[in-house]
Structure formats: C-alpha cells, structure tokens
C-alpha cells in the first residue's frame, strides 16, 4: 500500500519541528494518524461566483473531520472575466489559470497533503484546479459554488429572462433608453453564483461531472438552493472515503489520472458538444489532458464534433433557457443519459462516486430512475429574490422537464443538429485549427464569405464597430490577441456584443487568434492557430482579402494563393525583430505577462506552459557545445553523424526532418501523416566534408549549372558544400519547428564570390516543409544570382507519376537540344528529362497513384522550375543513385526544383534582400 504523503511531516523523531508547527494549527496526537485533506477554496469578494464561498471551506472541513480526516484550508486567486472584460485586465485572465494550478500544487506538495477538495466556480478557477489535481494525482473531489439564478425583467406585461450579456448588448444599442439599460443592469445578475447561461464557468463545472471528478448536479444546482449544501457535505465525506481507499486499500481507481482517462476526455467533449458549451472549454480540456499525460488533441475534438448531436440550447444561444432550466431537465446526467442511449458515452470509466459512470447515469438520469429523492433533487428551483447568500431558499418546480422533443434537453431523435454545438475548422487561415460554437450560429450563415476588416487589437476593432465602420457582409479579423501575442489571449465578448447591438449579429463574422467568452454567440471563430505572433497565416491577412467560412465542411480559408502567402511571409520575415508583431499597437505589458508569453504554447495545444522555451544550457555546456543553446527539448537536437558531419534532427507532432549543416542541406522529411518520406536521398550518397550529397534539398547558389567563366568552380555553386551557421531556432508550436541558418562572407567563399553577401535559409518543419532562401546584398553594387532549391522528391515509380501545373509554360530542353519548347500537357516520364521551365506559375503538383498522394510545391519569387530525372542510362553512368527498395534508386525520385535560372536570374540591389520561398505539402489522392 502507498504511504500517506503526510507521514513525511508527521512521523519520526526528526519531524519534531514539523509536528510542533502542526500542533500550533490545532492538531492533536490522534490527528497524526489521519489523512490530511487540503481544501483549496477560491473565495473572493471580487467575483459574484465566489462571494458566497467564504464559509464553504469550513463547512467541508467539519464534514472531513467528522469522517475521520484532518482538514486544512487555503485560498487561491480568482479573476472575474466579466469585470476584467474590455480593458487591460483581460490580459490576466487566462494566465491566472497557471497561477491557480501552481498555487494549489505548491500548497499541497509543500505540506504533503494526502488528498484534496477543490472549491471552484468561475472561468479560470475550475480549469486551474483541474490542472493541479491532474498534476498532483492524489484523491480529489471537486465541488463548485454553482450558477446564479437567471435575471428577469417585466416589460409590456411579459417576463423576460436575461443575463450579463443582455446588459452589455443593450448598453451599446441606441434602441434602449438609459432607463431600460439601468433596469437591465440591475436585473441581469440577481444572486451569487456563476453567470446563469452556458458560459465558461458553468460549462467547465458540468464537464467535471463528465470527467468523473465531481458529484451529480455539481454543474447545474443553483448556488442559492439549500440542496447545494448537500454537495459540499457529501464532498467532505467522500474525500475521506477515497483517501482511505487509496492509502489503506491500494485502490488507484480513485486517483484523478485513473478517472480522467482518454475515454473520460471523450465523454467530456461529447457532453460539451451536445450541450453547446463555451469554446473556452476546448482550451481547458486540451490543457487538462496535457497535465494528465493523455494524448487528447484537436483532432479528437474534430472527430467527436462530427458524430455527437447537439441536444441542448441554453443562453446565450437561446433566451428562454438558463442553467436553472438545465437542472430542472435533469442536468448533466440527463444529457449523458441521452448520449448513452445513442452509444456515444464510455460507460465503464470510474468516477469519484461510483465504480463506473454508467452506474451513475443509471442512478441519476431522471428518465431512468424511479428514485423520488433524485427526482426531487432536480426539481430545485430559483428563489426569485436577489441575494449573495448561499443555500438561502428551498423552492422546487412543480414538475420536472422531461420533454425531450420541445424541452430544454432534446433526445437524439429530436436533436437541434446531428453534428454538435462546437466545431473545429481547418484551412490555410488556421492550419492547426480554430473553434466555433455552432450552437450560437444561425443555420443560414453556416457558410459565409466576405472581405476581411483587419485589426491589430481588440480595442481597434471595438472602435471601428462602435464607429459604424463595419457593415453587413464584413469579416472582422482581430489578431495578435493569442496566448503569446496578447499576451494572455483576451476574450472578445465586447466586439461580439457590440456587433449584435449594431444589428449585425447575423450579418457579419468575427475571426481571431484570441478567444471568446462563453457568453458569445453568432459567427464568432476563435483560437485561430498558429496565432499571428507565432507566424500564423492570420498575421498575413490583408484588408479586403476574402475570408471563406464553411462550417458544414469544417473549413476556413483566406482566398489567396499559396504563392502570394509565401511572398507575404517572406516580406514579413525581412522585418527582423519587428516581424510577427502588431503595428502601431500601444499596450502596457508587465513583466509577469511577458514571462507568460515566453512560456506559453498555441491555443491548439491548450495554451499550456512549456518551460523548454526558456530553458538554456549552462555556461559550461554552451562553451563545450555552442549549438546547445539552439536545441529545443523534445523537438530539435544536434548530433555528429555520417562523414563526421553535424546534423540537426527535428521531430514534432507534424513531421520529422534532418538537416546537414554542411550546405544547410535538408536530407530527410516525412510528415507524420505519411508512411513514405517526401524527400528522397540516395542510399549511395556520399556524406563527406566538401562533397555534395546526392538527394535531399541542396541549396544551389549563387549560380545554377556550370559557372559561366570558371570551369573549375563547382556546378550549382558552393553553398551546398560549405558549412553553415545556426543563428536561431524556435518552437512555433507542438507541430511546427523553425531553424535559421546563415552563410556569411568568409575567405573561402570570397574566392569564388567576391561580392559582400549574406545568405539565410529558414526551414520550418511540420506537416509541411517550408524553406525560405534570402540573399542580402551587403555591398554597394548590384549582384546577379542564379539559385535553386534542388529538391529530390520521393515517388513510388517515376514511370507512373506525372507533374501538373506547368502546362503552357516554355522550357529549355537540355537533353539532346537546347531549343525552347512549350509544355502542352502534364509531364510524364518515359526517358531522361532535364528541362528548365521559365516564367512558371507559382504551384505545381506531383501526382503519384502508387503512394496515393499528391506532393504540392508552392513557391514565391521563383520564376523557374527545373524538372529532372536521369533514367537508366545516365543513372548507371552517375553511379551514386543507389539501389533503393526497387533495385534502381533513380526510379524512386524526381527533381522538381524551385529556381531562378537562365532567363530568370535575379538582380539584387545594394542593401536589399531577395527571398525565394517554397512549401512542400502532401494531399491524399
């Protein structure tokens, strides 16, 4: 059996000092044999969702002690997103999640507590405590403060339910008088508790039920109702029981990581999708999975969103239903019960209360149970009296809402939609995904396109919306508001509320790398990843670009060619330290927020902290290995390999690549989605100092082919045979890694190229391979260069593939003749091909039926395309093309090179930079 953690401080002669301090807190001799239960309370007078929690910790503590444990309470911070909204305070909301998780971890581990009760409620507090519980992995029970009662006003003899968002929208809508706004303000939030709709706080508290970490009713029982007191009391008894089960009986099923398994995360997202929860829940579930060591990703959320129906609409998506109505309809257990009937729930996962979730559903689903107490429990009703006091009323509805056709919760047969209330969209605007709450989107704008109205901050967008500069059909793009770019990933509730107040809620879209409040509705798409500050495409969108949104097809794109995006990216990169930063934004960012930005990751991965981004080698390590400071733990490392050369190995969630520092030569690349590599290297290639490598993606520069004047100079220039220097590396996100290498003037290079020049190659490895070759003229006279990224691409059989996209282009045929010819059809291969195509389009594609894929080559500032295959005769003469898997290496490759050669050599003026960029991506055939 595991030892009680607390024994570290309560047993043994040497712990006399610790026991003395424990005694000073009130502990007696007999207490040192009991489990010490930490109570993490989040009481604060700043937040209505927490204002009533002051005495809750001691309520639980008394129950713990009555059950045979020792209770020790401490507090965490709690930020109110509604009060922090619309100004610099919102920068602190998401970062507070990490502070809360850390504070719970610090207190529990510093004092060696045996188990934990988390008293949470609002937006970042519940997820912060969930993250802490999964880090600590000791018996834990969650109990939240509960939702507030819905607000009500009586206008024109009609009772209208309302919430915080209604107050915000009315304040910006000139149709409402000052008197009406004042009445809404005074009525919107009538009691203590988390805001009454399916906002982030209530969504997360519901998800703790689906994860198995809290008791039935935790997410929906009103804060004001007397029945909620029983949840606190039960949590106190349960945590002692579960601590005994673990420490005395060795039952690991009560531990958070045993409960919050992959299947449990699928249950949680299934609930989230079915109830149309806040988009913030995606961020928090991804972070929780990270802490739990569970490989649960955006891809899983996307998969689930396509099969789980939307069963419940609650404010802000619909006005008539709030959390009190969800509870009356049976709460979380009722929604899970409907999903269970459709075979969409894992029943056999454990919970803190029962051996399986299925057992819990069978007991607490109002459509299954005959237990009168359970049915009475879900009839708990609002009191209708403004109060800040918990458990202050015990009213009940006359009957339950078990109408699954027209009630608050629908059954699968009468779902609002067959796919759920949340969706993940992918496209060139969000390669790693973005999130939309489809529960709040009108059906007729599920497909939408319009011109981009681009803003570098939330504040600038709000000014434009309130200034009537946004019109129907516009797509508002708010960028540099992601986890790193904000920093802090602000919520965009004010922009979306003001769009609604202007009557544009069903006529405009909003896309951002920031996030949304659970109170947001409409065509509001957040978490665009990678974010602008990480080099995401959203940072390249220009005013007036057409944004295309297709929710049924799960796509979001900016209608700009890959070549144009590559051109914009190259131009952005030339800005140096100012690249990927907002233009003309004035914002005070504290040291605390800068520290957060330095360590956070993409929203697509939960915006979790990654300390590897700020970990540096020691001085001794850096002296012994100058490359050590560029290593990225878990993604990028250096080694000495074949021929005594130095290699960079990159391995992330998107892809895997190796770069030889001699020549900055990419010698392998394979996306994780592919079994076969994209880049081909001969198994007979020579890896040796000063030698070119047959295969990969060599850099041909500053001339292509033979030197025009010096026969002894190497073909295709010297850049591919000399060492390059690593100057930068960065982790863009878990699926994309960037490294930058430079070739600078040296006596060795100056002998063949007397012009002062700096050559920079940036390589980005992920699901795609991106290469950007930048030539900077450091001299005072123009220079002319020929260049190519001479890429050998892996194919199943050269005789079975074709290259498309060059139809209509002219080319120089170097096999037997140099006459200029025109390509009429797709290129096929029946013999040796050596052609230099000039003035070519931006994209071409290798169609490979054998590997059932297309390799797309998208380039910018490259006018030439070289296509080459040696065929058997020349291959035998060359001798270094190897055998490959087929016995003839030449059959397994084709060179399609992005270049500026022959007619298309480039002139670079003094002080200017020319950048050739190319992206290799793979599509299923």
Secondary structure, DSSP 4 states (H G I P E B T S, - for coil): -PPPTTHHHHSSGGGHHHHHHHHHTT--GGGGGSPEEEEEE---SS-TTTTT-TTHHHHHHHHHHHTT-EEEEEE-----HHHHTTSGGGHHHHHHHHHHHHHHHHHHHHTT-SEEEEEE-SHHHHHHHHHHHHHH-S-EEEEE--BPPPEEEEETTEEEEE-HHHHHHHHT-TTS-HHHHHHHHHHSS-BSSB-SSS-HHHHHHHHHHHHTSB-TTTTTS-TTBTHHHHHHHHHHHHHHHHHHHHHTT--GGGSHHHHS-HHHHHHHHHHHHHHT--THHHHHHHHHHHHHT----HHHHHHHHTTS-B-B--TTS-SS--HHHHHHTTHHHHHHHHHHHTT-S-TT---SSSS-HHHHHHHH-TTT---HHHHHHTTB----S-BS-TT-B--B-SS----TTTSSB--GGG-SBSS-S-EEEEETTEEEEEEE-GGGS-GGGSEEEEEEEEESSHHHHHHHHHTT---TT-EEEE-S-STTTTTS--B-HHHHHHHHHTT-TTT-EEEESSB--TT--SSEEEEEES-GGGT-GGGG--TTPEEEEETTTTEEEES--HHHHHHHHHHHHTTGGGTTS-SS------HHHHHHHHHB--GGGTT-B-GGGT----HHHHHH-GGGGG-BTTTEEEEE-GGG-EEEEEE-SSEEEEEETBTTEEEEEEETT-SS-SB-B-TT----TT---SBSEEEEEE-SSS-SS-TTSPTT-STTTSB-EEEEEEEEETTEEEEEEEE---HHHHTT--S-EEEEEEEEESSSEEEEEEEEE-SSS-EEEEEEEEEEEE-S-GGG-EEES-TT-EEEE-SS---EEE--S-EE-SS-EEEEEES--SEEEEEETTTTEEEEEEEES--EEEEEE-HHHHHHHH--S--TTTT-GGGGEEEEEEEE-GGG-EEE-TT-EEEEEEEEEEEE-
